[in-house]
């Protein structure tokens, strides 16, 4: 992931309503996507922003965190 594309995704997350956030979160919590983003210098920022903007949503942050722990271990 490049810096510019990371910035675009982060802006989309900031501006999205809850329904759109849920769609983003579902796709970003896919194990392969998390793995790919975690490897990237800028992908980590997308993961972090997703967890921040979705913190009020039930289980989203936990699911992403679970995938990150699987990748790290």
Number of C-alpha atoms within 10 A of each C-alpha: 14 10 12 10 13 19 15 12 16 18 13 14 21 15 11 14 10 14 9 13 20 16 11 17 22 13 13 20 22 14 17 13 15 23 19 14 20 18 13 15 12 17 23 18 18 24 23 15 17 24 19 13 18 20 13 11 14 9 11 20 20 14 18 22 17 14 17 18 10 12 15 9 5
